[in-house]
Amino acid sequence: MNFLFLTTLLILLFTLVSSSMGTSIKTTTVAYKILDDEVSSLIKAQNADEEQKYKKSKEVSNTEEDIDSRSKSRKEKMKFQFRKGCNGVNSMLNLYPLLSSDFTNAQKQELEKVFIRLLIELYQKEIEDIERLAKEILKGFYKEKDLSTIAFNTTDDRQKFFQIWNRESKSITQYVTVQEHVSMHKICMPGASKPLLTAFLGKKKVEKIRAIEKAAYYAGEKPSRVKEKEAKELLTPLQLDLSRFQYSNKSNGIKYLATGKGTIIIMGAPKSSDRK
């Protein structure tokens, strides 16, 4: 059964239980607790499935024969694509460090700049004052500690934020996240999307990384991503402080599902009040 079908069943269960128990606060709370437990159980099962898929996706055979075979096939048939799209939390910019006392003011200021440059990279062609809007988003994020509940001072800003939020392609929810887990506090160098990498390092350094990964791709390496030693040679001390070189699948139970209408369902996201 898919998630939406099961959720519908659970909502029906909640309705039936509430009706049979009456409408008092006590009985409604009991019914809600049943629904909440069922949804939590479902989310846990779905996250377990996601973890298994993640592990399988990382199982790579790197025998000399396999490397030679991949190299030959790629040179003959395949075109190198550099960091295409945004593939999960390891590709995203995590804003949680802006709320954490573990990060210095200098580190937070740099992350703010990365966020602003990322939105410019993604949306400058369609939103003329995207830099100003990005700063307004940051103000709202510091206040709400959440992206989805930001209140804006003007209708125009709300509409522009909705414009970059509620879309199937290049939604801000595909490039920016809020993950409390410590393993995802920093930017993942081998996993970061091209727009994030550009916002973080600048175009010249990204071109150097692209050349490294292109050579690795046609040499048959998998994954054909910049190695830690190669990346560190390109980073300033502050950029190095904000970088990680290992992937993580500890996503705080969050999974984004894009529906056909471009809306986003967030499963298992921690409440803002629960964040430290």
Solvent accessible surface area in square Angstrom, and as a share of the most:
residue,aa,sasa,rsa
1,M,166,0.74
2,N,99,0.51
3,F,23,0.10
4,L,99,0.49
5,F,98,0.41
6,L,42,0.21
7,T,35,0.20
8,T,85,0.50
9,L,74,0.37
10,L,22,0.11
11,I,92,0.47
12,L,95,0.47
13,L,65,0.32
14,F,51,0.21
15,T,69,0.40
16,L,107,0.53
17,V,24,0.14
18,S,21,0.14
19,S,81,0.52
20,S,94,0.61
21,M,79,0.35
22,G,31,0.30
23,T,133,0.77
24,S,57,0.37
25,I,152,0.77
26,K,158,0.67
27,T,32,0.19
28,T,51,0.29
29,T,80,0.46
30,V,64,0.37
31,A,1,0.00
32,Y,117,0.45
33,K,113,0.48
34,I,64,0.32
35,L,24,0.12
36,D,58,0.30
37,D,70,0.36
38,E,76,0.34
39,V,39,0.23
40,S,60,0.38
41,S,69,0.44
42,L,25,0.12
43,I,23,0.12
44,K,154,0.65
45,A,53,0.41
46,Q,34,0.15
47,N,41,0.21
48,A,52,0.40
49,D,82,0.42
50,E,61,0.27
51,E,66,0.29
52,Q,95,0.42
53,K,127,0.54
54,Y,55,0.21
55,K,101,0.43
56,K,137,0.58
57,S,76,0.49
58,K,99,0.42
59,E,132,0.59
60,V,51,0.29
61,S,60,0.39
62,N,80,0.41
63,T,77,0.45
64,E,138,0.62
65,E,136,0.61
66,D,44,0.23
67,I,52,0.26
68,D,84,0.44
69,S,69,0.45
70,R,45,0.16
71,S,15,0.10
72,K,131,0.55
73,S,39,0.25
74,R,20,0.07
75,K,136,0.57
76,E,112,0.50
77,K,161,0.68
78,M,97,0.43
79,K,169,0.72
80,F,17,0.07
81,Q,111,0.49
82,F,20,0.08
83,R,10,0.04
84,K,141,0.60
85,G,43,0.41
86,C,30,0.18
87,N,110,0.56
88,G,44,0.43
89,V,27,0.15
90,N,13,0.07
91,S,6,0.04
92,M,13,0.06
93,L,1,0.00
94,N,9,0.04
95,L,1,0.00
96,Y,12,0.04
97,P,0,0.00
98,L,4,0.02
99,L,30,0.15
100,S,11,0.07
101,S,113,0.73
102,D,113,0.58
103,F,19,0.08
104,T,76,0.44
105,N,114,0.59
106,A,55,0.42
107,Q,26,0.12
108,K,39,0.17
109,Q,105,0.47
110,E,25,0.11
111,L,4,0.02
112,E,45,0.20
113,K,106,0.45
114,V,0,0.00
115,F,0,0.00
116,I,23,0.12
117,R,91,0.33
118,L,0,0.00
119,L,0,0.00
120,I,47,0.24
121,E,65,0.29
122,L,10,0.05
123,Y,0,0.00
124,Q,96,0.42
125,K,199,0.84
126,E,78,0.35
127,I,5,0.03
128,E,176,0.79
129,D,43,0.23
130,I,6,0.03
131,E,84,0.38
132,R,98,0.36
133,L,0,0.00
134,A,0,0.00
135,K,92,0.39
136,E,39,0.18
137,I,0,0.00
138,L,11,0.05
139,K,131,0.55
140,G,8,0.08
141,F,0,0.00
142,Y,81,0.31
143,K,163,0.69
144,E,56,0.25
145,K,80,0.34
146,D,24,0.12
147,L,11,0.05
148,S,62,0.40
149,T,76,0.44
150,I,19,0.09
151,A,81,0.63
152,F,20,0.08
153,N,139,0.72
154,T,66,0.38
155,T,75,0.44
156,D,73,0.38
157,D,8,0.04
158,R,113,0.41
159,Q,113,0.50
160,K,40,0.17
161,F,19,0.08
162,F,121,0.50
163,Q,77,0.34
164,I,0,0.00
165,W,43,0.15
166,N,44,0.23
167,R,56,0.20
168,E,106,0.47
169,S,73,0.47
170,K,77,0.33
171,S,0,0.00
172,I,0,0.00
173,T,4,0.03
174,Q,56,0.25
175,Y,17,0.06
176,V,2,0.01
177,T,3,0.01
178,V,10,0.06
179,Q,1,0.00
180,E,47,0.21
181,H,67,0.30
182,V,111,0.64
183,S,43,0.27
184,M,3,0.01
185,H,18,0.08
186,K,75,0.32
187,I,3,0.02
188,C,1,0.01
189,M,1,0.00
190,P,11,0.07
191,G,6,0.06
192,A,0,0.00
193,S,3,0.02
194,K,89,0.38
195,P,24,0.15
196,L,1,0.00
197,L,0,0.00
198,T,13,0.08
199,A,3,0.03
200,F,2,0.01
201,L,14,0.07
202,G,30,0.29
203,K,142,0.60
204,K,173,0.73
205,K,47,0.20
206,V,4,0.02
207,E,100,0.45
208,K,116,0.49
209,I,0,0.00
210,R,79,0.29
211,A,61,0.47
212,I,50,0.26
213,E,2,0.01
214,K,83,0.35
215,A,67,0.52
216,A,10,0.08
217,Y,27,0.10
218,Y,50,0.19
219,A,50,0.39
220,G,0,0.00
221,E,58,0.26
222,K,94,0.40
223,P,87,0.55
224,S,20,0.13
225,R,63,0.23
226,V,8,0.04
227,K,110,0.47
228,E,74,0.33
229,K,154,0.65
230,E,58,0.26
231,A,0,0.00
232,K,85,0.36
233,E,132,0.59
234,L,31,0.16
235,L,21,0.10
236,T,61,0.36
237,P,112,0.70
238,L,58,0.29
239,Q,20,0.09
240,L,68,0.34
241,D,65,0.34
242,L,1,0.00
243,S,9,0.06
244,R,30,0.11
245,F,34,0.14
246,Q,131,0.58
247,Y,71,0.27
248,S,10,0.07
249,N,45,0.23
250,K,105,0.45
251,S,26,0.17
252,N,50,0.25
253,G,21,0.21
254,I,15,0.08
255,K,51,0.21
256,Y,67,0.26
257,L,45,0.22
258,A,64,0.50
259,T,39,0.23
260,G,72,0.69
261,K,178,0.75
262,G,1,0.01
263,T,60,0.35
264,I,32,0.16
265,I,51,0.26
266,I,67,0.34
267,M,4,0.02
268,G,32,0.31
269,A,43,0.33
270,P,33,0.21
271,K,144,0.61
272,S,36,0.23
273,S,101,0.65
274,D,92,0.48
275,R,26,0.09
276,K,182,0.77
